[in-house]
Structures are given as structure tokens and as C-alpha cells.
Amino acid sequence: MVTFIIRRLIGTIFLLIVVSMITFAIFFLIPRLAGQTTLQLAAQYVGRNPTKQAILQVERQLGLADPLYLQYGRFLRGIVAGAHYRTGPTDTYCPPPCFGYSFRSQLPVWPQMVSDIPVTLSLAIGASVLWLIGGVSIGVLSALRRGTLFDRFSMAVALAGVSLPVFFTGLVLVYIFYFRLGWSPAPLGRLDVFYSAPNSVTGFYLIDALIARDFETFRSAFSQLILPAMTLAIFSLAPIARMTRASMLAVLASDFVRTARASGLSPGTVIVTYAFRNAMLPVITTLSMVFSFLLGANVLVEKVFAWPGIGSYAVEALISSDFAPVQGFVLTMAVMYVLLNLMIDILYGVIDPRVRLEG
């Protein structure tokens, strides 16, 4: 198992280097290939209607006129060891990991995103719990009741959920649960309960509230979380439900399940002990893919519910033509996706020993 994890870690480090190269190419190489000059490229990092002096300053500061290999070296060094940016008469240090410097806000990008990452992850994790429980349950029940009305209806609902855009689903849920039923708080209310306190233990306010036994804060934060999490969960429910159903049907038709039934084991023991565990192996491989869908859809959901996460931060930076935060957002999402795949690989190796032998 240790050798398996070491091999995965080495592969992850190589993949992170590739991710940094692709991110650098998106923001620095591809615009050059498209015909942009260094001044036009620098203008994308200083906001709307920049002055000529500001553009020239950014061009010098980022070294956009230097060869690309030198720029990529500074890009990597900034991530690992930090970087210095001279803004007027002062010299600003961007601590590692330095994912860029916003010349519009005059602040490094990473510290601005740090407080927003737990907010975004709280939404993604909350949605993951909902779609994992709901998708697996629907998939298992549909497989056990194959061909029935429940099977057809549940698959149709799951397919409709993934087909509808998340901003439409979010507005429908707001209308039903807030305006019609009054079960949820105002979806555009204050969300400062999700920002971690200075003495935060975990960085996630919901967990900190439970540790401190502050159940009122937990209830307030949970009530704000539930509608956005449901919106994301409905969007990603269909892949898990369909995958679970197909996997369960394949396992139920296998020889070892028929042998277990012929041995006189109860139906519940056969389903839980033999069928369910083996059916979950293909489902686990799709978890990282579905979670990446959540991170992408997070941007839309955060805008619909005025959620103060890194998706909203990146969209606001893009609207104001401040590309450094957008660059930091893309790199952060890519790193999170790579690390998530690492965790899924290790989890898969723990569940199925054959993977450790093959990989």
C-alpha cells in the first residue's frame, strides 16, 4: 500500500507541473499566438480604461517582453517561493503560493481567495453529500425494481435534473421553498456566517460551530446552505444514479451473486454484503468527474444565490477585466481537481486490492 501511494504521489507531482504549464499557456502563450502584443496582454491585468503608464508598469512588472521560458520560470518560482511586485514607490511581497497579483486591487490574489475557498467547498461538499446519498439510493432501488414505474420515473427525473441549467433549477427552488412554502431563509441574505472567525479551528464555519457547540450559528449557516446545495445536487444526481443502477444490474446478474442466493443467504445479506460493495467500485471512479462538474457549476450557483465564494470572486474580476484573479481561480480549481483524483485513487486502492497490484 505504501508503494502504491508513493507512485500516486509522484504521478500527482508530475501532473501538477503539467497543470502549471497549461495554465501558463492559457494566459501567456495562447494570446501571443493569437496576435496580441505585450502591451495588449498587460492591459488585461489592470482593469477597465487603464492609463498608458499603468500598462507599461504591468508589462515591466510581469516581464511580458522576456522570453517565454523566463516568464514560466518566474511563474513557477512565484508559486513555490513567492514573488515581489513593485507598485509605485513601494515593493509588495506576494507570499507563496503566489497565484498572481491584482494590480487593480493592489493585493495578491491568493490571500483574497483563502477566505472564499471554505465557502465554495462548503457548498460543493454539501451538494456532494446530497447527490451521493440520493444518487446511490435511487440507483440501487431502480436496479432492484427494474422495469417498474419507480424505475422509469426516477431515471426520468434524474435525467431532467442534469438537463436543466442550474440557474433555472435554483430559481425554481427559491420560488417553491422560499416564496411559496416559506421553509428557507431569504436566498440573497447575509452569508457572513460562512466566513471563518480569526480563531477558526478547521476553516469551515459549520464544523467550527459544531465544535464550539454554537448550534444557533450552525442552524443559520445550514439554512443558508441547503437551497444552493440542493441546486448543485440535482444537477449532478443523474450520472451517479445511472452509473449505480447499471453497476448494480451487472453485479446482480453475476455468478457469485447467484451462488450466494443458492447458498440460502437472505436477500438483504446478498444485496448489502455482496452486490452493493462490488457495485460501488465503478461508482467511485466517477466521483472526481462529478465533483469537477460541481466546481464548474459552482460559479453559476454562487451568482444566483449571491454566494461569496471564489466563483463569484473570479466572475467579478473577469467583468472588471482583471485577469490575475481569473488566472489564480483557474490554477486553484485545477490543483483541487488533481488532488481530488489523488484521493479517489488512494480510496479505490483501499477498497479494491487488485488496483494496488496493477498500479
C-alpha positions in Angstrom: 0.0 0.0 0.0 2.9 2.4 0.8 4.4 1.8 -2.6 1.1 2.3 -4.3 0.7 5.7 -2.5 4.2 6.8 -3.4 3.7 6.0 -7.0 0.5 8.0 -7.0 2.2 11.0 -5.3 5.0 11.0 -7.9 2.4 11.0 -10.6 0.5 13.8 -9.0 3.6 16.0 -8.7 4.2 15.5 -12.4 0.6 16.2 -13.2 0.7 19.4 -11.2 3.7 20.6 -13.2 1.7 19.9 -16.4 -1.2 21.8 -14.9 1.0 24.8 -14.3 2.3 24.7 -17.9 -1.2 24.5 -19.3 -2.4 27.4 -17.1 0.7 29.5 -18.1 0.0 28.7 -21.8 -3.7 29.8 -21.5 -2.9 33.2 -20.1 0.5 34.0 -21.6 1.3 31.8 -24.7 -2.1 31.4 -26.5 -2.8 35.2 -26.5 0.7 35.7 -28.1 -0.1 33.1 -30.8 -3.4 34.8 -31.4 -1.5 38.0 -32.3 -1.7 40.0 -29.0 1.2 42.3 -28.3 2.8 42.5 -24.8 1.0 45.9 -24.2 -2.4 44.4 -25.1 -1.6 41.4 -22.8 -0.6 43.7 -20.0 -3.8 45.8 -20.4 -5.8 42.7 -19.3 -4.3 42.8 -15.8 -5.0 46.5 -14.8 -8.8 46.7 -15.1 -11.0 48.8 -17.4 -9.8 52.0 -19.0 -6.2 51.8 -17.8 -3.7 54.5 -18.4 -0.7 54.1 -20.6 1.6 54.4 -17.6 -0.2 51.6 -15.8 0.0 49.3 -18.8 3.7 49.9 -19.2 4.3 49.3 -15.4 2.5 45.9 -15.6 4.4 45.0 -18.7 7.7 45.6 -16.9 6.5 44.1 -13.7 5.4 40.8 -15.3 8.3 40.8 -17.7 6.0 40.2 -20.7 8.7 41.2 -23.1 11.1 38.5 -21.9 11.3 35.0 -23.5 8.6 32.7 -22.5 10.8 30.2 -20.7 12.0 33.0 -18.4 8.3 34.0 -17.8 7.4 30.5 -17.0 10.3 30.2 -14.6 9.2 33.3 -12.7 5.6 31.9 -12.7 6.8 28.6 -11.1 9.1 30.5 -8.6 6.2 32.7 -7.6 4.0 29.6 -6.8 6.8 27.9 -4.8 8.7 30.8 -3.2 6.6 33.9 -3.7 7.3 37.0 -5.8 7.9 40.7 -5.4 5.8 43.3 -7.2 6.7 47.0 -7.3 3.6 49.1 -7.3 4.8 52.7 -7.5 7.3 53.6 -4.8 6.5 50.5 -2.7 7.6 46.9 -3.1 4.9 44.3 -2.4 5.7 40.8 -1.5 3.3 38.1 -2.7 3.8 35.1 -0.3 3.7 31.5 -1.6 1.7 30.2 -3.1 1.6 33.3 -5.3 -1.1 32.7 -7.9 -0.8 36.3 -9.2 -1.1 39.9 -8.2 -4.1 42.1 -8.8 -2.9 45.5 -9.9 -6.5 46.7 -9.8 -7.0 46.0 -6.1 -3.2 46.2 -5.3 -3.4 42.9 -3.5 -2.0 39.4 -4.0 -4.7 37.0 -5.4 -4.2 34.0 -3.0 -4.9 35.8 0.3 -8.1 37.2 -1.2 -9.2 33.7 -2.2 -8.3 32.0 1.1 -11.3 33.2 3.0 -13.6 32.3 0.0 -12.3 28.7 -0.6 -14.1 27.3 2.6 -17.3 29.0 1.4 -17.1 27.3 -2.0 -16.0 23.9 -0.6 -18.9 24.0 2.0 -21.3 24.4 -0.9 -19.6 21.7 -3.0 -19.3 19.2 -0.1 -22.9 19.8 1.0 -24.1 19.1 -2.6 -21.8 16.1 -2.7 -23.4 14.5 0.4 -26.9 15.1 -1.1 -26.2 13.7 -4.6 -24.2 10.8 -3.2 -26.9 9.7 -0.9 -29.7 10.5 -3.3 -28.0 9.2 -6.4 -26.8 5.9 -4.9 -30.2 5.3 -3.2 -32.1 5.9 -6.4 -29.7 3.8 -8.5 -29.9 0.8 -6.1 -33.7 1.0 -5.8 -34.1 1.3 -9.6 -31.9 -1.7 -10.1 -33.8 -3.8 -7.6 -37.1 -2.7 -9.2 -36.0 -2.8 -12.8 -38.8 -2.1 -15.3 -41.3 -0.8 -12.7 -42.9 2.6 -12.7 -40.5 3.7 -10.0 -37.5 2.8 -12.2 -38.8 4.8 -15.2 -39.9 7.7 -13.2 -36.7 8.1 -11.1 -34.5 7.9 -14.2 -36.6 10.4 -16.0 -36.4 12.8 -13.0 -32.7 12.4 -12.7 -32.2 13.0 -16.4 -34.4 16.1 -16.2 -32.3 17.4 -13.3 -29.0 17.2 -15.3 -30.6 18.6 -18.4 -32.0 21.8 -16.8 -29.5 24.7 -16.3 -28.5 25.2 -12.7 -29.6 28.9 -12.7 -33.1 27.8 -13.7 -33.2 25.0 -11.1 -32.0 27.4 -8.4 -34.7 30.0 -9.2 -37.4 27.3 -9.2 -36.2 26.0 -5.8 -36.2 29.6 -4.4 -39.7 30.1 -5.7 -41.0 26.9 -4.2 -39.2 26.8 -0.8 -38.9 30.5 0.0 -41.7 32.4 -1.8 -44.4 29.7 -1.7 -43.7 27.5 1.3 -41.5 29.8 3.4 -39.4 27.0 4.6 -36.0 28.6 3.8 -34.5 32.0 4.7 -34.1 34.7 2.1 -31.7 33.3 -0.5 -30.0 36.7 -1.0 -29.5 37.4 2.7 -26.3 37.9 4.6 -23.9 35.0 4.3 -21.2 36.2 6.6 -21.9 33.2 8.8 -19.8 31.3 6.4 -16.7 33.3 6.8 -14.3 31.8 9.3 -13.6 33.6 12.5 -10.0 34.6 13.3 -9.7 31.7 15.8 -11.1 29.2 13.4 -10.2 25.6 14.1 -10.9 24.0 10.7 -11.5 26.9 8.4 -15.1 25.7 7.8 -17.7 27.6 9.9 -20.2 24.8 10.0 -17.6 22.4 11.6 -16.3 25.2 13.9 -19.8 25.9 15.1 -20.3 22.2 15.9 -17.0 22.1 17.8 -17.9 25.2 19.8 -21.5 23.9 20.3 -22.8 27.1 18.8 -26.0 25.4 17.4 -27.7 28.7 16.6 -24.9 29.7 14.2 -24.9 26.2 12.8 -28.6 26.3 12.1 -28.3 29.7 10.5 -25.4 28.6 8.2 -27.1 25.3 7.4 -30.4 27.0 6.4 -28.4 29.3 4.0 -26.6 26.3 2.6 -29.4 23.9 1.8 -31.0 25.5 -1.3 -27.7 26.1 -3.2 -26.6 22.6 -2.2 -29.8 21.1 -3.5 -29.4 23.0 -6.8 -26.0 21.6 -7.3 -27.1 18.1 -6.1 -30.0 17.9 -8.6 -27.6 18.9 -11.4 -25.2 16.1 -10.6 -27.7 13.4 -9.5 -28.2 11.7 -12.8 -24.7 10.5 -13.5 -24.4 8.8 -10.1 -27.9 7.3 -10.3 -27.5 5.9 -13.8 -24.0 4.6 -13.0 -25.2 2.9 -9.8 -28.2 1.4 -11.5 -26.1 -0.1 -14.3 -23.4 -1.3 -11.9 -26.0 -3.0 -9.6 -27.7 -4.7 -12.5 -24.4 -6.1 -13.8 -23.4 -7.4 -10.3 -26.8 -8.9 -9.6 -26.5 -10.9 -12.8 -23.0 -12.2 -11.9 -22.2 -15.8 -10.9 -21.1 -15.1 -7.4 -24.4 -13.4 -6.5 -26.3 -16.3 -7.9 -24.1 -18.7 -5.9 -24.7 -16.6 -2.7 -28.5 -16.8 -3.3 -28.3 -20.5 -3.9 -26.4 -21.0 -0.7 -29.5 -19.9 1.2 -28.4 -16.4 2.3 -31.1 -13.8 2.9 -31.8 -11.3 0.2 -30.7 -8.4 2.4 -27.3 -10.1 3.1 -26.8 -10.8 -0.6 -27.6 -7.2 -1.6 -25.6 -5.4 1.1 -22.6 -7.7 1.6 -22.0 -9.0 -2.0 -23.8 -6.9 -4.5 -23.7 -3.4 -3.1 -20.0 -3.3 -2.3 -18.9 -4.6 -5.7 -21.3 -2.3 -7.5 -19.7 0.7 -5.8 -16.3 0.2 -7.3 -17.2 1.7 -10.8 -19.2 4.5 -9.0 -16.1 5.6 -7.0 -14.2 6.2 -10.3 -16.8 8.7 -11.3 -16.7 10.7 -8.1 -13.9 13.0 -9.2 -15.6 13.6 -12.5 -18.9 14.5 -10.9 -17.1 16.7 -8.3 -15.4 18.6 -11.1 -18.9 19.2 -12.6 -19.8 20.7 -9.2 -16.9 23.0 -9.2 -17.8 24.3 -12.7 -21.4 24.7 -11.9 -20.5 26.4 -8.6 -19.8 29.6 -10.5 -23.4 29.9 -11.7 -24.9 28.8 -8.4 -22.8 31.4 -6.5 -24.1 34.1 -8.7 -27.7 33.0 -8.5 -27.6 32.9 -4.6 -25.1 35.7 -4.1 -22.8 33.2 -2.6 -19.4 34.8 -1.6 -17.1 32.0 -2.9 -14.2 32.0 -5.3 -16.5 31.6 -8.3 -18.1 34.9 -7.6 -14.7 36.4 -7.0 -13.5 35.2 -10.4 -16.6 36.4 -12.2 -16.3 39.9 -10.7 -12.7 40.0 -11.7 -13.5 38.9 -15.2 -16.2 41.5 -15.6 -13.8 44.2 -14.4 -11.1 43.0 -16.8 -8.7 42.0 -14.0 -7.2 38.7 -15.3 -4.8 38.0 -12.4 -7.7 36.7 -10.1 -9.1 34.7 -13.0 -5.7 33.1 -13.5 -5.5 32.3 -9.8 -9.0 30.8 -9.9 -8.2 28.6 -12.9 -5.0 27.3 -11.2 -6.7 26.8 -7.9 -9.5 24.8 -9.5 -7.1 22.7 -11.5 -5.0 21.9 -8.4 -8.1 21.0 -6.4 -9.2 18.6 -9.2 -5.8 16.9 -9.3 -5.6 16.4 -5.5 -9.2 15.1 -5.6 -8.2 12.5 -8.2 -5.3 11.5 -5.9 -7.6 10.9 -3.0 -10.0 8.9 -5.2 -7.1 6.7 -6.5 -6.0 6.0 -2.9 -9.6 5.3 -1.8 -10.0 2.9 -4.8 -6.8 1.1 -3.8 -8.0 0.7 -0.2 -11.3 -0.8 -1.4 -10.0 -3.0 -4.2 -6.6 -4.6 -3.5 -6.3 -5.6 -7.2 -5.7 -1.9 -8.1 -2.7 -1.8 -5.8 -1.1 -4.8 -7.6 -1.9 -3.4 -11.1 -1.0 0.2 -10.4 
